């Protein structure tokens, strides 16, 4: 397998965040205060569905969570120009990576990898998968593994998540990002690429934030 050599143009983010789990979701403790996580907010309306599904499918829930974590780790190592041939990678995980590699190789000039972001204006915190150029366009890039293909209407939480990271990046760096890319590698052999402008999901994101606060902030 040929490995691309990626150019790194990392932005020096001189802070870190730590997470804590609560009955109201995950929160991040930052130097500017404690904020709910991006994923807690963007998945809040689907939480009951996910809770029931995890309870009914505990083994599958563990499997897909572990699969996602391993796939992220492989992609992160690859984007850091680490030699994947020296790593022990499970065959199924390698298959998911290899079929997604063509899209990953469209990335370059990487500014952030698993980087902590937070901001008072947005009122959220989290770790962004990747901020880099995708086909020459600066983008928020998110990597997903999936058992089967997704419909766009079913992954609005992914879109809002990417939008939140674009807003947090703007708040921290002053740099506007007008594109996000969701890359999904499916166990059925499909690769899905969803792209859009974060501006199209700002209303949905802040509606989700308000609904969360209405239900959890007394």
N, C-alpha and C positions, 0 to 999 in steps of 0.2 A: 504494500500500500504506500503510495507516494504521499509524503507529508508536505503541505505547503508551509512556507516560512512567513509568518505574519509580522507586519510592522506594528510596533507598540508606540503609542503616543499618550501614555497614561497621564491623566490629570491627578495631581497629588492631593488626595483627600486626607487631610490630617486629623481625622477623628474616627472613632469607632462607636459601635452601638452594641448593647447586650439585650437579649430578649428575656421576657418573662411571660409565662402562660397564666391566664386568668379565666374565670367563668365567662368573661365577655370577649375572649379571644386573646391573641398574642399582642403584647405591647413591647416597644423598644425603649430602653432607657438611653437618653442621649445627653449631651452637654447642654442642650437647650430645653430639656424637659422630657417627659414621657409621652410617647405618641402611639396610637394603635398602628398595627402593621398594615401595609398596603393590602396584603392578601386577606387579612381579617375583614377589612372594609369591602373589598371587591367581591368576596365570596359570601358575605353575610346573608343575603337573601336566599342563597342555596344551602345554607348551613344545615337546615333540618333534613333536606334530601340527603346530603352527604353523611349526616349523623346516622340516619336510618340505614343507608347503604353500608356504612362501615360496620354497623352492628349486625346486619344480616350476612355480611361477607367479610368476616375478620381476616381470614387468610389472604383473600384477594386484595384487601385493603393494604395489608402489610407488603404484599408482593409489588403492587404498583407504586407504592411509596418508595420502596427500596430501588425499584427499577429506575424511577425518576432521579433519585439521588445519584445512582451509579452513572447514568447517562450524562447528567450534568458534570460529574467529576471527569469523565472521559473528554467531554467537549472542552472543559476548562483547561485540562492538561494540553490538549491539542492546540488550543488558541495561545497557550503560553510557549509553544514550540518545544514542548517536552516530547521525548521519543516514546511513542506509544508501544513500540515493539518490546520495550523493557518492562512493560506493565502487565500484570495478570488481569485479563479482561474476560469475563464470561462470554461464551459464544453468542447468546441471545442479545447481550448488551452490545457486542461488537457489530452484530447485524444491524441493530437500530442506528448505531453511529455511522456505519459505512453507507447505508442507504441515504443518510442525511448529509454526508460529507460534501456532495456536489454543491449544496446550498451553503454549507458552512464555509466553503472555500471562496464564496463571494464576499466574505468579510475581510476587511483590512483596516489599517490605521486605528487600532483599538485604543479607546480612551479609558475604558473601565471594564473590569471583570469581577463579578461577585462583590461589588463595591457598596458600602453602606451609604445610604442617602436619607436625609430627613430635612424637614423644613416647617417652620411655624406657620407660614402662609397657607400651605396645603394641609398642615396638621397631621401628617403621616410620616412613617419611616419604613425602611425595608432595605433589601439588598438586590440590586439590579443584576441580572444575568450578564448582560454585555451592552456596552455602548460603543459603537464603531461605525465605520462606513460599510454599507451593504450595497454592492453594485455602485459604489462611489457616492452614495447618499448617506449622510450621518443619520443613524437610526438607533432607537431602542430595540434590542434584539432579545427575544425570549425563546428558550428551548424547552420543548415538551416531548415526553414519550406518551404514547397512547395505545390502548388495546385495539381500537378501531378508529376509523376516520371520524372527524368532527364536522358538524355543520356550523357555519359562521354564527348563526343565531343562538347556538348553544354555548358559545365561548365569549360572551360579552364581558365576563369577568376577566378574561385574558386581556381584552382590549382596554378595559378600564385600568388594569394593572400597569400596562405599558404606558398609558396616558399619565398615570400618577408619577411614574419614574421620569417621564419627560418634564413634568412640572417641577418636580424636586430638583432635577438637574438644572433647569432654568433658574430656580431660586438660589442654588448654590454657586453656579458658575456664570450665570447671565447668558448662557448659550441656549438658543432656541433649537429644538429638534422637531422637525416637521414630518417625521416618518417613524413608524414602528413596524417590526417584522416578527411574526410568530411562526417559528419553525417547529413542525410536529412530525415526529417519526413514529409510524404506526406498526404494530406487530403484524398487521395484515399485508405489510409490504408497501403501503402507500406513504408518500411524503407530501405534506401539505404546507403551503406558504401563504400566510395571510398578511397583507400589508395595508396600512391606512395612515391617515394623518391624525395625531392625537387630538387636534382641535375638534374632531367629530365626536369625541367621547367625553369632553370636559363636562358637559351638562349631566351625562349619565353618572360620571364619577362623583360629582358634588351632590347629586340626588342620593346616591348610595351612602355618602358620608352623612347626609342629613338623616336618612332613615336609620342608620346605625345609632347616631346620637339620640334620636327620638326614642329609641328602644332601650338605650343603655345608660344615658347620662341623665341623672335625676337632679 
